[in-house]
Amino acid sequence: MFEEEDSDTVEEIITVRPLPTPRLKQIQVHHAQRHVASPWCNGHADSGRLAAQPPDSKREEASFPPIIPLNVGGHIYMTRLSTLLKYSDSMLAAMFSGRHRIDRDNNGNYFLDSNGVIFSHILEFLRYGSLPDKENAFLVYRDAHYYGLHELVEKLALRPEIAAISVKEAHKSQFPNYTEVKEQVIRTAMANASINRVGDVNIYAFRKEFKAKAPSFSLKHTCVTEQADIAVGPWEAAADEETFIRCLENDLLEEGFIVRPHEAKRRCKYYNGQTCQKFLFKISISFD
């Protein structure tokens, strides 16, 4: 085993070798899950649906009755205005503050374009401070972010099912361009699986950039990394290359891919005054 050489150079690199792309039928996938401001998602796509009144001192503010009829994604609820205003810094409180006008359906119910089933748990929290069961925890956590219910978000963040997701996302965030790398691994495996339905992907992962110190060392030598389909690195986190590959494999397995255990890394055999410390990993995805 050889130790990696230290380097002061830190620069994120992602290199992808062009590969033949198979003729595959394109499938449109529509994600039902909304994106929210959370450790793993961005803001909700419909967050701009509140129409603020013009900055006119003579404008007529919206007036809401003490009992509010709600149509939430097709589910009808009745609740007190005071319940929706319980947390003054929430989006719900802003919506029903009188500063905005809310769309109504044909029956006069105030319309909220979100998951109607999950909203029942939001109401239960507003009314009684109760938390959802394990099966609905993540979806409630997502919508609590959307509605700006920070108290509910903080309580759910400490639930084991939510905490586990947060830790996984923080783990993946150590590595540069992680999501793009994973997607490219899948595309490359698909392109390479046309013969026996097993796609091998060679990955050159390096936490620190190798820098030759021996004067006789040739940077133009035939290196094993020339066979790489994808190159990833360097990164500043303490996690090593083996941890990165395991993270990638586990992520693919959780998404339902059949991933074969990766083989031992292949080191470059070049030596001239010092050993080349570069190496390759291989991930194999079966499409049976």
PyMOL commands that set and color helices and strands:
alter all, ss='L'
color gray80, all
select helices_A, chain A and resi 81-84+91-95+116-128+134-146+150-157+160-172+178-192+224-227+241-254
alter helices_A, ss='H'
color red, helices_A
select strands_A, chain A and resi 13-16+51-52+67-72+75-80+100-101+110-112+198-205+230-233+258-260+266-267+279-286
alter strands_A, ss='S'
color yellow, strands_A
deselect
rebuild
show_as cartoon
